[in-house]
């Protein structure tokens, strides 16, 4: 990426990684009194490029460390601040130097570990993962020719049908990027090159079909998703973001005789455990309003589980999914078919925004989901998605958990609409209603 930007701007390019760096002298240089002293990476880069306005790529900024030798993240504050870096002072040179004309590009896998003051000095551009169609295009145009050249093969010796490239992307390299996709192509080409060397009379070109693909790469790492169904009370389908892209999660809740305890399993992180507490509190607080017997919570304990327990899971976007699963269990209802959801829940029932919408929609598409509930705050993210990503899926924008429940349990809403008269909750209420009815009858008889 950095090379392409530098080439398009016709500027020199310099890259260095700060992953694992824990010495601020690597950025600002050493004092000349030390043995082996040298300038920091910034001045070294300018010296190597022999330019005052090159493109600098600072890689893995989210993996910097801190030690007794200093904090390199704090040293970068001056470097990346346009108000200060025109007088940047390297400790080795000990004179002000203007680095304001340098184009700094910083890369990171996550924003959570980057110090907030450093993050404020950057313009954040988030890059979504590639779709299967995008990986297919990249593979055809760039990765296959590059891998063939690397292994001494030509297009006349090996052929990759489009459906095989798509199968490699979907079953062996489902991560957001194309690194594992390229590794899989290298592995195939190495073995084909060896096969042609050992069998010179092999018929050319070698066409990679499904059988040969499994022989060369082994069994798929990612088997085709089993279609998840929430077909029992206490089940709901959520959408999650992982380092491998989007994923669908089935939330399961089961009640047992008890005294209101709640048990969690499935390697849930702290944030997801908080989401369960919020969901349970909301359902319990609105029991009477939703025609639920409050004593149910006093005589039942709940076990909530998210399958694939060996995989750690965390994040707030499962809030509304947890609530729907608990509500489904308590009311003994099954949610609407082919429905998935994502959204953070507040204590008062507001649905808050989430991230990774594109990856989650792609995961829903793989699971043949037809309806997705998303927060209304994410409408701007939805508008940015390509038509090929959203085609065939109905999106429901919601702002409150009541709207979510109305979509998840349409029969429940109909039942409430058919019951406008409630039974009296006490003897005094019954007497009041009886007197009102008698008075209305007497008034009607008088009019006659």
C-alpha positions in Angstrom: 0.0 0.0 0.0 2.7 2.5 1.0 4.8 1.7 -2.1 1.7 2.3 -4.3 1.0 5.7 -2.7 4.6 6.8 -3.0 4.7 5.7 -6.6 1.5 7.6 -7.4 2.8 10.8 -5.7 6.2 10.3 -7.3 7.9 10.5 -4.0 10.6 8.4 -2.2 9.5 5.7 0.1 10.8 4.5 3.5 9.3 1.9 5.8 10.1 0.9 9.4 8.2 -1.2 11.9 7.7 -0.2 15.5 6.1 -3.6 16.6 7.8 -4.6 19.8 9.8 -1.4 20.0 10.2 -0.2 23.6 13.0 2.3 23.4 12.2 5.9 22.5 15.7 6.5 21.3 14.8 4.4 18.2 12.5 7.3 17.3 14.4 10.4 18.6 18.0 9.1 18.5 20.8 8.6 21.1 23.0 11.2 22.8 26.4 11.3 21.1 28.2 10.5 24.3 27.0 6.9 24.2 29.0 4.2 22.4 27.2 3.2 19.1 25.0 6.3 19.2 23.1 7.1 16.0 20.1 9.2 14.9 16.6 8.0 15.3 14.5 6.3 12.5 13.1 9.5 11.3 16.4 11.2 10.5 17.8 7.8 9.2 14.9 7.6 6.8 15.4 11.1 5.5 19.1 10.3 5.0 18.3 7.0 3.1 15.7 8.6 0.8 17.8 11.8 0.3 14.5 13.7 0.2 12.7 16.2 2.5 9.2 15.1 1.6 9.2 11.3 1.2 6.4 8.9 2.2 7.1 7.2 5.6 5.2 4.0 6.5 5.2 3.3 10.2 4.0 -0.3 10.6 2.4 -2.1 13.5 2.0 1.0 15.7 -0.5 -0.9 17.8 2.2 -3.3 19.0 4.6 -0.9 20.6 5.8 -1.6 24.2 6.9 0.5 27.2 10.0 -0.1 29.3 12.4 1.7 31.6 14.1 2.9 28.4 11.1 5.1 27.6 7.8 5.1 25.7 8.2 5.3 21.9 4.5 6.1 21.6 5.1 9.4 23.5 8.1 10.1 21.3 5.9 9.8 18.2 3.5 12.5 19.5 5.9 15.2 18.4 6.7 13.5 15.1 3.0 13.1 14.0 1.7 16.4 15.3 1.6 19.0 12.3 1.8 21.8 14.8 5.1 20.7 16.3 7.0 18.6 13.8 8.3 21.6 11.9 10.8 21.9 14.7 11.4 18.2 15.5 14.6 17.8 17.5 16.5 14.6 17.2 18.7 13.9 20.3 21.7 12.9 18.2 21.7 16.0 16.0 20.4 18.3 18.7 19.1 20.9 16.3 15.6 21.6 15.1 14.6 19.9 11.8 11.5 20.4 9.8 9.7 17.1 9.0 6.3 18.6 8.4 6.6 17.9 4.6 6.9 14.1 5.2 3.7 12.1 4.5 3.4 9.7 7.4 1.2 6.6 7.0 0.6 4.5 10.0 -0.8 0.9 10.0 -2.5 -1.0 12.8 -4.7 -4.1 13.2 -6.7 -2.6 16.1 -7.3 0.8 17.6 -7.8 -0.4 21.2 -4.1 -0.6 22.1 -3.1 2.7 20.6 -2.7 5.6 23.2 -5.6 8.1 22.8 -3.3 11.2 22.5 -1.5 9.5 19.6 -4.7 8.4 18.0 -6.0 12.0 18.0 -3.1 13.1 15.8 -4.2 10.8 13.0 -6.8 10.7 10.3 -8.3 7.2 10.8 -9.2 5.3 7.6 -10.7 1.8 8.3 -10.4 -0.7 5.5 -13.0 -3.5 5.3 -12.2 -7.0 4.4 -12.4 -8.3 0.8 -15.5 -10.1 -0.4 -15.2 -13.4 -2.3 -15.7 -11.6 -5.6 -12.9 -9.1 -4.8 -10.6 -11.9 -3.7 -11.4 -13.7 -7.0 -10.5 -10.6 -9.0 -7.3 -10.0 -7.1 -6.3 -13.7 -7.5 -6.8 -13.7 -11.2 -5.1 -10.5 -12.0 -2.2 -10.4 -9.5 -1.7 -13.4 -7.2 -1.8 -16.2 -9.7 0.7 -14.6 -12.2 2.9 -13.6 -9.4 3.0 -17.1 -7.9 3.5 -18.7 -11.3 6.5 -16.5 -11.9 7.9 -17.2 -8.5 7.8 -21.0 -9.0 9.0 -21.1 -12.6 5.6 -22.0 -14.1 3.7 -20.6 -17.1 0.0 -20.2 -17.9 0.4 -23.0 -20.5 1.4 -25.5 -17.7 -1.2 -24.9 -15.1 -4.8 -23.5 -15.1 -7.0 -22.2 -12.3 -10.7 -22.1 -13.1 -12.7 -19.3 -11.4 -14.7 -21.7 -9.3 -11.5 -23.2 -7.9 -10.1 -19.8 -7.0 -13.3 -18.9 -5.2 -13.2 -22.3 -3.4 -9.7 -21.5 -2.2 -10.8 -18.1 -0.9 -13.9 -19.5 0.9 -12.5 -22.7 2.3 -8.8 -22.1 2.9 -8.4 -18.3 3.2 -11.4 -16.7 4.8 -9.5 -13.9 6.5 -10.1 -10.3 5.7 -7.0 -10.0 3.5 -5.4 -12.2 0.9 -2.2 -13.3 2.6 -3.4 -16.9 3.2 -4.9 -16.9 -0.3 -1.5 -16.3 -1.7 0.1 -18.9 0.6 -2.4 -21.5 -0.7 -1.5 -20.6 -4.3 2.2 -20.9 -3.5 1.6 -24.4 -1.9 -0.3 -25.6 -5.0 2.3 -24.3 -7.4 5.2 -25.8 -5.5 3.6 -29.2 -5.6 2.7 -28.9 -9.3 6.2 -27.8 -10.1 7.6 -30.9 -8.3 5.0 -33.1 -10.1 6.1 -31.8 -13.5 9.7 -32.3 -12.7 9.2 -35.9 -11.6 6.8 -36.7 -14.5 8.0 -34.8 -17.6 5.4 -36.6 -19.7 2.5 -35.1 -17.7 -0.3 -33.8 -20.0 -0.3 -30.0 -20.0 -1.9 -27.8 -18.9 -2.5 -29.2 -15.4 -6.1 -28.1 -14.6 -6.7 -27.7 -10.9 -10.1 -29.4 -10.2 -11.8 -30.0 -6.9 -10.3 -33.5 -6.4 -6.7 -32.3 -7.1 -7.2 -29.2 -4.9 -8.0 -31.4 -1.9 -5.0 -33.6 -2.7 -2.6 -30.6 -2.8 -4.1 -28.5 0.1 -5.7 -31.2 2.2 -9.2 -31.0 3.7 -10.7 -27.5 3.9 -9.9 -25.4 6.9 -13.3 -23.7 6.8 -16.1 -26.1 5.9 -19.2 -24.7 4.3 -21.2 -23.1 7.1 -24.0 -25.3 8.5 -27.1 -23.3 8.1 -27.9 -22.1 11.6 -31.5 -22.1 12.7 -33.1 -20.6 15.8 -36.0 -23.1 15.8 -36.6 -23.5 19.5 -37.4 -21.1 22.4 -34.3 -19.6 23.9 -32.4 -19.3 20.7 -31.3 -16.3 18.6 -28.8 -15.7 15.8 -26.3 -12.9 16.2 -23.6 -11.5 13.9 -20.0 -11.0 15.1 -16.8 -9.6 13.8 -13.6 -11.7 14.2 -10.0 -11.4 12.9 -11.0 -13.9 10.2 -13.9 -11.6 9.1 -17.6 -11.9 9.9 -19.2 -14.8 11.7 -22.7 -16.0 12.8 -23.2 -16.9 16.4 -26.2 -18.9 17.8 -27.1 -17.8 21.3 -28.7 -20.6 23.4 -30.6 -20.1 26.7 -32.1 -22.8 28.9 -33.9 -22.6 32.2 -33.7 -25.0 35.1 -35.4 -25.0 38.5 -33.5 -22.6 40.7 -33.5 -19.2 42.5 -32.7 -16.7 39.7 -29.1 -17.4 39.1 -27.6 -17.0 35.6 -24.7 -19.2 34.3 -22.5 -18.3 31.3 -20.4 -20.6 29.2 -18.7 -20.4 25.8 -15.5 -18.4 26.5 -17.4 -15.1 26.9 -15.2 -12.0 27.5 -16.0 -9.3 30.1 -17.8 -7.1 27.6 -20.1 -9.9 26.5 -20.8 -10.9 30.1 -21.9 -7.3 30.7 -24.2 -7.6 27.7 -25.9 -10.7 29.3 -26.4 -8.8 32.6 -28.0 -5.8 30.8 -30.2 -8.2 28.8 -31.4 -10.1 31.9 -32.0 -6.9 33.8 -34.1 -5.4 31.0 -36.2 -8.5 30.5 -36.8 -8.7 34.3 -37.6 -5.0 34.7 -40.2 -5.0 31.9 -41.8 -8.3 32.9 -45.2 -6.9 33.8 -45.2 -4.6 30.8 -44.6 -7.5 28.5 -47.2 -9.7 30.4 -44.6 -12.0 32.0 -45.1 -13.4 35.4 -42.4 -11.9 37.7 -42.3 -15.0 39.8 -40.8 -16.9 36.8 -37.4 -15.3 37.6 -37.7 -16.4 41.3 -38.2 -20.1 40.5 -35.9 -20.5 37.5 -32.1 -20.3 36.9 -30.8 -19.6 33.4 -27.9 -21.1 31.6 -26.7 -19.1 28.6 -24.3 -20.6 26.1 -22.6 -19.6 22.9 -21.3 -22.7 21.0 -17.7 -23.1 19.8 -16.6 -22.7 23.4 -12.9 -23.2 22.5 -13.0 -19.8 20.7 -12.8 -16.7 23.0 -15.6 -14.3 22.1 -16.0 -10.7 23.3 -17.7 -7.4 22.2 -20.8 -5.4 22.9 -22.6 -6.0 19.6 -24.4 -9.1 21.0 -26.5 -7.1 23.4 -29.8 -7.3 21.5 -29.2 -10.9 20.5 -28.8 -11.9 24.2 -32.1 -10.0 25.0 -34.0 -11.7 22.3 -32.7 -15.1 23.4 -33.7 -14.5 27.0 -37.1 -13.1 26.0 -37.7 -16.1 23.7 -36.9 -18.4 26.6 -39.1 -16.6 29.2 -42.1 -16.3 26.9 -41.6 -19.8 25.3 -41.6 -18.4 21.8 -39.5 -19.0 18.7 -38.1 -16.0 16.8 -39.0 -15.2 13.2 -37.2 -17.5 10.7 -34.1 -16.4 8.8 -33.5 -13.5 11.1 -30.2 -12.3 12.5 -29.3 -9.3 14.4 -26.4 -7.1 15.8 -26.5 -4.2 18.1 -25.3 -3.0 21.5 -27.9 -2.5 24.2 -28.1 0.2 26.8 -29.7 -0.3 30.2 -32.8 1.7 29.2 -33.3 -0.3 26.0 -31.6 1.9 23.4 -29.9 0.1 20.5 -26.4 1.5 20.1 -24.1 1.4 17.0 -21.7 -1.4 16.1 -18.7 -1.8 13.8 -17.7 -4.3 11.1 -21.1 -4.1 9.3 -19.7 -5.3 6.0 -18.1 -8.4 7.4 -21.2 -9.3 9.4 -23.5 -8.9 6.3 -21.2 -11.2 4.4 -21.4 -13.8 7.2 -25.2 -13.5 7.1 -25.2 -14.1 3.4 -23.1 -17.3 3.8 -25.7 -18.5 6.3 -28.6 -17.6 3.9 -30.1 -15.0 6.2 -32.8 -13.0 4.6 -33.5 -10.4 7.3 -30.9 -8.5 9.4 -31.7 -6.1 12.3 -29.1 -3.3 12.7 -28.9 -0.1 14.8 -30.4 2.9 13.0 -27.1 4.7 13.8 -25.4 2.4 11.3 -27.4 3.7 8.3 -24.5 5.6 7.0 -22.4 2.4 7.0 -25.2 0.6 5.3 -25.3 3.2 2.5 -21.6 2.6 1.8 -22.0 -1.1 1.1 -21.9 -2.3 -2.5 -25.1 -3.7 -4.0 -23.5 -7.1 -4.4 -23.1 -7.3 -0.6 -26.6 -6.2 0.3 -28.6 -7.7 -2.6 -31.4 -10.1 -1.5 -31.2 -9.1 2.2 -33.8 -7.0 4.0 -32.3 -4.6 6.6 -34.4 -3.4 9.5 -33.1 -0.2 11.2 -34.0 0.0 14.9 -33.5 2.4 17.7 -34.9 0.5 20.7 -35.2 -3.0 22.0 -39.0 -2.8 21.7 -38.6 -2.5 17.9 -36.3 -5.5 17.9 -38.8 -7.6 19.8 -41.6 -6.5 17.4 -39.6 -7.8 14.5 -38.4 -11.0 16.2 -41.8 -12.0 17.6 -44.5 -10.7 15.2 -47.1 -13.1 16.7 -46.5 -11.7 20.1 -47.4 -8.2 18.9 -50.6 -9.5 17.3 -51.6 -11.3 20.5 -51.1 -8.0 22.4 -53.2 -6.1 19.9 -56.1 -8.7 20.3 -56.1 -8.2 24.1 -57.0 -4.6 24.8 -58.9 -5.4 28.0 -56.7 -6.6 31.0 -58.0 -8.7 33.9 -58.2 -6.7 37.2 -55.1 -7.2 39.3 -56.8 -6.8 42.7 -60.3 -6.9 44.4 -60.5 -3.1 44.6 -59.8 -2.8 40.9 -62.6 -5.4 40.2 -65.1 -3.4 42.4 -64.2 -0.2 40.6 -64.8 -1.8 37.2 -68.1 -3.3 38.4 -69.3 0.1 39.6 -68.3 1.8 36.4 -70.2 -0.9 34.3 -73.3 -0.6 36.5 -73.3 3.2 36.2 -73.0 3.0 32.5 -75.9 0.6 32.3 -78.1 2.9 34.4 -77.3 5.9 32.2 -78.2 3.9 29.1 -81.6 2.9 30.7 -82.4 6.5 31.6 -81.8 7.7 28.1 -84.3 5.1 26.9 
